[in-house]
Amino acid sequence: MFYLITEMEISTDVLRLDILRVCLEILMGLKETPGSS
């Protein structure tokens, strides 16, 4: 039971990091090309 809970927490942490990375990449892309869109 505890093993399953810790695995879920780890997976959510990884998902959160992926979302943060994607947001950072989008922000950096917008900063690099301000007049393209």
C-alpha angles and dihedrals in degrees: 000000000000090000091056092049093050090048090052091049091050092049092050090049090053090048090050091051091049091051091049091049092050091048091050091049091050091049092048091048091051091049093048094050108031097161103036098089 
